[in-house]
Amino acid sequence: MPINRAASTSVDVPRGLAGVVVTDTEIGDVRGAQGFYHYRQYSAVELAQTRGFEDVWHLMVHGELPDAAQRTAFAAHTATLRRLPDEVRLALPSIAAGTGRSGPLAGLRTALSLLGAAKGFRPVYDIDADRRRADTVVASAAVPTLLTALYRLGSGLEPVEPREDLSYAANYLYMLTGSEPDPLRARAIEQYLISTIDHGFNASTFTARVIASTGADVAAALVGAVGALSGPLHGGAPSRALDTLDAIGTPERIDGWVREHVLAGDRIMGFGHAVYRTEDPRSRMLRGIAEQFGGPLVDLAVEVERHVEAILAELKPGRELHTNVEFYAGVVMELCGLPREMFTPTFASGRVIGWSANILEQARDPKIIRPAARYVGPEPRVAVPLMN
């Protein structure tokens, strides 16, 4: 039987830490059985429907929604942080060329590291709460500029300098396309970004907290979070869900296509969630946004959702499999003119706020996150063979 040196102190947990509570948090929660999630004391969906991005950013890093004066001051301050230091801006062409087909999210890892060095970020262990918060705001404000510049450079275009007179979401679309977006599309993207700022202890958020628990700087923790997000099982599904709609093509093909893939054991991208056992509230909200635009893509998406849920209920009885956020997120971003390779980077431009809030909370806890593993390899204490 394998030897486990930590047997007297270790605790067996489910694979992937599913359902394991590892800490207390004041940032928010996902209540999967109820189909509800919140940021601090407020419904996240209600925030997305009634507030602007900067308001929710303030809530996440300062712990409260701003009043009118705070809103104006916070929006103005964060807007001034959108421009990049020269040493970062001048390095972006090389970063974009070096990442090539890997895209802006891969380039963001390098660019964030460089930004942290250029801005003099210090380990969170060595600085006070105000400096930590300031570092997260600097990094978060720069992420949309970094992502859009890397995308444009990779596409053979010149980066577009940020504007301080536009909101976070409108400025993001402006830097991406070079044109000021119409208010409807800017608001749709803003609501999407707000709705995905935070979502419990997902893989990228947990990664950020593990790194923050070592006392590393804000940039290091954010780079780790971006790395986790880049995996297709975490942040890569919006474009894949659209690929499914493309493959189906017309309503007449839905039933046959879905049955074939479900019976083959394939996952239908955009359906099912690790936590929700009801409809994903983010999907419900984004479906409403998509229906405001209307058109053939929205009509097809609604029909696919209806048929897939019925077929999954028939072929996988007892399992609650509904659309998740990625399904209608892809539809909304497509309708707003975002290129598909920018779907996951766009997600990152909002989630960076949630990562930051978690970094700040974790930095207040002096205990490093250090779990154990059960050794299941060959019996130890075998003599090392002599070299020939």
PLY file of the C-alpha trace (Angstrom):
ply
format ascii 1.0
element vertex 388
property float x
property float y
property float z
element edge 387
property int vertex1
property int vertex2
end_header
0.00 0.00 0.00
1.42 3.47 -0.87
2.97 5.37 1.99
1.34 8.69 2.86
3.55 10.66 5.24
0.75 13.17 5.87
-1.87 10.48 6.59
-2.42 11.66 10.14
-3.17 15.24 9.10
-4.50 15.04 5.55
-8.16 15.12 4.51
-9.48 13.37 1.41
-11.46 15.67 -0.89
-13.26 15.23 -4.23
-11.32 15.45 -7.46
-10.87 19.04 -8.58
-11.76 20.24 -5.07
-15.42 20.19 -6.13
-17.56 21.64 -3.36
-14.62 22.07 -0.97
-14.71 25.32 1.01
-11.15 26.62 1.29
-11.66 30.08 2.79
-14.15 32.78 3.73
-14.87 35.61 1.29
-16.82 38.87 1.31
-16.58 39.33 -2.47
-19.53 37.27 -3.63
-21.00 33.81 -4.05
-22.59 31.49 -6.58
-25.73 29.73 -5.37
-26.01 27.03 -7.98
-29.16 25.35 -6.69
-30.97 28.70 -6.73
-29.64 29.95 -10.06
-28.35 33.11 -8.42
-25.01 34.81 -7.87
-24.02 38.08 -6.26
-21.22 40.61 -5.85
-20.99 41.48 -2.17
-24.61 42.11 -1.09
-26.03 42.83 -4.56
-27.42 40.60 -7.29
-24.82 40.53 -10.06
-27.49 40.44 -12.75
-29.30 43.40 -11.21
-26.02 45.32 -11.12
-25.48 44.54 -14.81
-28.97 45.72 -15.65
-28.89 48.97 -13.66
-25.30 50.12 -13.15
-22.25 51.04 -15.20
-19.00 49.11 -15.22
-17.07 51.67 -13.18
-19.70 51.52 -10.42
-19.25 47.77 -10.06
-15.46 48.08 -10.29
-15.63 50.51 -7.35
-17.83 48.06 -5.44
-15.37 45.22 -5.96
-12.19 47.01 -4.90
-13.58 49.49 -2.35
-16.40 47.38 -0.92
-19.26 49.78 -1.68
-21.12 51.30 -4.58
-20.03 54.90 -5.24
-22.17 57.94 -4.73
-22.35 60.51 -7.54
-19.14 62.32 -6.55
-17.23 59.07 -6.02
-18.46 57.74 -9.36
-17.20 60.80 -11.24
-13.84 60.79 -9.44
-13.28 57.04 -9.85
-14.20 57.02 -13.54
-11.94 60.00 -14.22
-9.03 58.49 -12.30
-9.21 55.07 -13.94
-9.53 56.66 -17.38
-6.17 58.41 -16.88
-4.53 55.02 -16.26
-5.44 53.57 -19.66
-2.29 54.84 -21.38
0.71 52.55 -21.19
4.23 53.36 -20.03
6.62 53.84 -22.96
8.65 50.75 -22.12
5.48 48.63 -22.36
4.03 50.34 -25.42
7.29 50.02 -27.37
7.56 46.31 -26.54
4.07 45.40 -27.76
4.99 44.86 -31.45
7.60 42.30 -30.44
5.21 40.63 -28.02
2.48 40.44 -30.68
4.93 39.02 -33.22
6.26 36.51 -30.71
2.89 35.15 -29.67
1.71 34.81 -33.29
-1.21 32.39 -33.60
-1.52 32.10 -29.81
-3.16 35.52 -29.83
-3.67 38.45 -27.48
-4.34 36.39 -24.35
-0.91 34.77 -24.59
0.65 38.17 -25.20
-1.17 39.58 -22.19
0.83 37.35 -19.87
4.09 38.87 -21.04
2.72 42.40 -21.23
1.32 42.26 -17.69
4.67 41.13 -16.34
6.36 44.02 -18.11
3.70 46.46 -16.88
4.24 45.35 -13.29
7.99 45.89 -13.60
7.58 49.25 -15.34
5.15 50.47 -12.67
7.32 49.23 -9.82
4.86 46.73 -8.41
6.20 45.24 -5.19
5.20 42.00 -3.43
1.81 42.41 -1.74
3.45 41.03 1.40
5.63 44.14 1.61
3.10 46.90 0.93
0.02 48.28 2.64
-3.61 47.88 1.60
-3.77 51.23 -0.21
-0.77 50.44 -2.37
-2.10 46.98 -3.17
-5.42 48.49 -4.24
-3.67 51.10 -6.34
-1.64 48.41 -8.11
-4.77 46.42 -8.99
-6.45 49.53 -10.39
-3.39 50.38 -12.51
-3.24 46.85 -13.91
-6.99 46.57 -14.52
-7.15 49.90 -16.33
-4.31 48.83 -18.62
-5.65 45.40 -19.57
-8.10 46.59 -22.28
-5.36 48.75 -23.81
-2.94 45.83 -23.83
-5.42 43.37 -25.31
-6.70 45.61 -28.08
-3.20 46.77 -29.03
-1.95 43.18 -29.19
-4.91 42.18 -31.34
-4.47 45.04 -33.78
-0.71 44.56 -34.03
-1.23 40.86 -34.69
-3.67 41.80 -37.46
-1.25 44.21 -39.12
-2.98 47.33 -37.76
-1.71 50.18 -35.63
-2.95 50.31 -32.02
-5.59 52.89 -31.20
-4.81 55.15 -28.27
-7.40 55.12 -25.46
-9.81 57.96 -24.89
-10.57 59.32 -21.43
-14.02 60.61 -22.38
-15.44 57.14 -23.06
-16.66 54.58 -20.55
-14.63 51.42 -19.91
-16.68 49.31 -22.33
-17.07 51.98 -25.03
-13.35 52.73 -24.90
-12.60 49.01 -25.24
-14.66 48.75 -28.41
-13.16 51.99 -29.71
-9.59 50.75 -29.22
-10.51 47.43 -30.81
-12.20 48.77 -33.96
-10.92 52.33 -34.31
-14.50 53.63 -34.41
-16.65 54.96 -31.60
-19.34 52.33 -30.96
-23.04 53.04 -31.00
-24.55 53.22 -27.51
-26.59 50.01 -27.84
-23.54 47.87 -28.59
-21.41 49.62 -25.98
-24.07 48.99 -23.36
-24.46 45.34 -24.40
-20.73 44.73 -23.97
-20.77 46.66 -20.69
-23.54 44.43 -19.34
-21.64 41.33 -20.45
-18.46 42.56 -18.74
-20.31 43.35 -15.51
-22.02 39.96 -15.50
-18.68 38.13 -15.72
-16.55 40.21 -13.31
-16.60 37.46 -10.70
-18.06 34.00 -10.30
-16.91 32.24 -7.17
-13.70 30.26 -6.85
-13.33 29.34 -10.50
-9.95 28.08 -11.72
-8.45 31.44 -12.65
-9.66 33.19 -9.49
-8.30 30.40 -7.32
-5.00 30.56 -9.20
-4.75 34.30 -8.51
-5.41 33.69 -4.82
-2.81 30.92 -4.56
-0.18 33.23 -6.03
-1.28 36.14 -3.85
-1.01 33.88 -0.81
2.73 33.60 -1.46
3.02 37.39 -1.11
3.90 37.88 -4.80
3.08 41.13 -6.58
-0.25 41.93 -8.25
1.09 41.43 -11.77
2.35 37.93 -10.91
-1.05 36.92 -9.55
-2.86 38.33 -12.60
-0.48 36.59 -15.00
-1.26 33.27 -13.32
-4.98 33.95 -13.59
-4.66 34.71 -17.30
-2.78 31.46 -17.77
-5.59 29.51 -16.13
-8.22 31.34 -18.18
-6.47 30.43 -21.43
-7.45 26.78 -21.03
-10.40 25.77 -23.24
-12.21 24.18 -20.27
-12.35 27.57 -18.55
-12.44 30.63 -20.79
-12.41 29.33 -24.33
-16.04 28.37 -24.85
-17.83 31.47 -26.30
-16.28 31.09 -29.74
-16.69 27.31 -29.59
-20.39 27.72 -28.84
-20.70 29.88 -31.96
-18.83 27.22 -33.91
-21.63 24.84 -32.89
-24.25 27.22 -34.30
-22.21 27.47 -37.51
-22.00 23.68 -37.79
-25.76 23.27 -37.32
-26.53 26.06 -39.77
-30.32 25.82 -40.01
-33.15 24.85 -37.64
-33.91 21.71 -39.67
-30.49 20.28 -38.84
-30.65 20.82 -35.08
-32.18 17.52 -34.00
-30.01 15.24 -36.10
-26.77 17.11 -35.38
-27.32 17.25 -31.64
-28.39 13.61 -31.30
-25.40 12.44 -33.29
-22.93 14.32 -31.12
-24.58 13.51 -27.78
-24.74 9.80 -28.59
-21.08 9.93 -29.64
-20.22 11.28 -26.20
-19.27 14.74 -27.44
-19.80 17.78 -25.25
-22.20 20.37 -26.65
-20.32 23.60 -26.07
-22.29 26.25 -24.20
-24.37 23.76 -22.21
-23.90 22.58 -18.64
-22.12 24.20 -15.74
-19.99 22.96 -12.85
-22.13 24.78 -10.26
-25.57 25.66 -11.65
-28.30 23.04 -11.52
-30.78 25.53 -12.93
-30.60 27.94 -15.83
-27.46 30.08 -15.65
-28.72 33.58 -14.71
-26.01 35.13 -16.89
-27.31 33.19 -19.88
-30.85 34.36 -19.19
-29.76 37.99 -19.09
-27.59 37.72 -22.21
-30.40 36.02 -24.12
-32.52 39.08 -23.40
-29.75 41.35 -24.68
-29.38 39.26 -27.83
-33.13 39.37 -28.47
-32.96 43.17 -28.42
-30.77 42.94 -31.53
-32.80 40.17 -33.16
-31.95 38.57 -36.51
-31.24 35.09 -37.91
-28.36 34.30 -35.55
-30.49 35.03 -32.47
-33.43 33.05 -33.87
-31.16 30.06 -34.51
-29.58 30.30 -31.05
-32.98 30.31 -29.33
-34.11 27.28 -31.33
-30.86 25.41 -30.67
-31.17 26.11 -26.95
-34.72 24.76 -26.89
-33.92 21.61 -28.86
-30.63 20.83 -27.11
-32.14 21.09 -23.63
-35.00 18.78 -24.66
-32.65 16.23 -26.24
-30.27 16.30 -23.28
-33.20 15.78 -20.90
-34.25 12.76 -23.00
-30.81 11.19 -23.47
-29.30 12.15 -20.11
-32.25 11.90 -17.69
-31.69 13.18 -14.19
-29.05 15.71 -15.23
-29.81 19.43 -15.34
-28.04 20.70 -18.46
-28.93 24.22 -19.55
-27.17 26.96 -21.48
-24.28 28.55 -19.63
-22.89 32.06 -19.99
-20.71 31.18 -22.98
-23.63 30.29 -25.27
-25.29 33.70 -25.49
-22.08 35.57 -24.70
-20.76 34.42 -28.06
-23.97 35.53 -29.77
-23.88 38.98 -28.13
-20.21 39.55 -28.93
-20.75 38.46 -32.53
-23.66 40.89 -32.87
-21.50 43.67 -31.44
-18.82 43.09 -34.09
-16.10 41.50 -31.97
-13.81 39.06 -33.80
-14.06 35.57 -32.36
-10.41 35.45 -31.35
-11.21 38.34 -29.01
-14.09 36.65 -27.18
-11.99 35.17 -24.36
-9.72 38.24 -24.14
-12.87 40.36 -23.76
-13.96 38.10 -20.92
-10.54 38.71 -19.33
-10.94 42.48 -19.60
-13.88 42.24 -17.19
-12.75 39.32 -15.03
-9.53 41.18 -14.17
-11.63 43.21 -11.72
-12.80 40.07 -9.93
-9.28 38.67 -9.86
-8.09 41.93 -8.35
-10.70 41.89 -5.61
-9.69 38.34 -4.72
-6.00 39.24 -4.72
-6.69 42.09 -2.30
-8.73 39.85 -0.02
-6.16 37.05 -0.06
-3.31 39.48 0.64
-4.89 40.23 4.02
-4.47 36.58 5.06
-0.87 35.72 6.06
-1.41 31.97 5.55
0.07 30.52 2.35
-2.16 28.11 0.41
-0.27 24.81 0.55
-2.38 21.64 0.07
-0.99 18.10 0.12
-1.07 15.25 -2.40
-1.30 11.50 -1.90
1.73 9.65 -3.24
0.71 6.66 -5.38
4.00 5.90 -7.14
6.46 3.01 -6.59
7.35 2.10 -3.01
10.06 4.53 -1.83
13.47 3.87 -0.30
14.68 1.86 -3.30
18.46 2.02 -3.58
19.65 4.36 -6.32
21.47 2.25 -8.94
25.13 2.89 -9.49
26.08 4.73 -12.65
27.49 2.56 -15.44
0 1
1 2
2 3
3 4
4 5
5 6
6 7
7 8
8 9
9 10
10 11
11 12
12 13
13 14
14 15
15 16
16 17
17 18
18 19
19 20
20 21
21 22
22 23
23 24
24 25
25 26
26 27
27 28
28 29
29 30
30 31
31 32
32 33
33 34
34 35
35 36
36 37
37 38
38 39
39 40
40 41
41 42
42 43
43 44
44 45
45 46
46 47
47 48
48 49
49 50
50 51
51 52
52 53
53 54
54 55
55 56
56 57
57 58
58 59
59 60
60 61
61 62
62 63
63 64
64 65
65 66
66 67
67 68
68 69
69 70
70 71
71 72
72 73
73 74
74 75
75 76
76 77
77 78
78 79
79 80
80 81
81 82
82 83
83 84
84 85
85 86
86 87
87 88
88 89
89 90
90 91
91 92
92 93
93 94
94 95
95 96
96 97
97 98
98 99
99 100
100 101
101 102
102 103
103 104
104 105
105 106
106 107
107 108
108 109
109 110
110 111
111 112
112 113
113 114
114 115
115 116
116 117
117 118
118 119
119 120
120 121
121 122
122 123
123 124
124 125
125 126
126 127
127 128
128 129
129 130
130 131
131 132
132 133
133 134
134 135
135 136
136 137
137 138
138 139
139 140
140 141
141 142
142 143
143 144
144 145
145 146
146 147
147 148
148 149
149 150
150 151
151 152
152 153
153 154
154 155
155 156
156 157
157 158
158 159
159 160
160 161
161 162
162 163
163 164
164 165
165 166
166 167
167 168
168 169
169 170
170 171
171 172
172 173
173 174
174 175
175 176
176 177
177 178
178 179
179 180
180 181
181 182
182 183
183 184
184 185
185 186
186 187
187 188
188 189
189 190
190 191
191 192
192 193
193 194
194 195
195 196
196 197
197 198
198 199
199 200
200 201
201 202
202 203
203 204
204 205
205 206
206 207
207 208
208 209
209 210
210 211
211 212
212 213
213 214
214 215
215 216
216 217
217 218
218 219
219 220
220 221
221 222
222 223
223 224
224 225
225 226
226 227
227 228
228 229
229 230
230 231
231 232
232 233
233 234
234 235
235 236
236 237
237 238
238 239
239 240
240 241
241 242
242 243
243 244
244 245
245 246
246 247
247 248
248 249
249 250
250 251
251 252
252 253
253 254
254 255
255 256
256 257
257 258
258 259
259 260
260 261
261 262
262 263
263 264
264 265
265 266
266 267
267 268
268 269
269 270
270 271
271 272
272 273
273 274
274 275
275 276
276 277
277 278
278 279
279 280
280 281
281 282
282 283
283 284
284 285
285 286
286 287
287 288
288 289
289 290
290 291
291 292
292 293
293 294
294 295
295 296
296 297
297 298
298 299
299 300
300 301
301 302
302 303
303 304
304 305
305 306
306 307
307 308
308 309
309 310
310 311
311 312
312 313
313 314
314 315
315 316
316 317
317 318
318 319
319 320
320 321
321 322
322 323
323 324
324 325
325 326
326 327
327 328
328 329
329 330
330 331
331 332
332 333
333 334
334 335
335 336
336 337
337 338
338 339
339 340
340 341
341 342
342 343
343 344
344 345
345 346
346 347
347 348
348 349
349 350
350 351
351 352
352 353
353 354
354 355
355 356
356 357
357 358
358 359
359 360
360 361
361 362
362 363
363 364
364 365
365 366
366 367
367 368
368 369
369 370
370 371
371 372
372 373
373 374
374 375
375 376
376 377
377 378
378 379
379 380
380 381
381 382
382 383
383 384
384 385
385 386
386 387
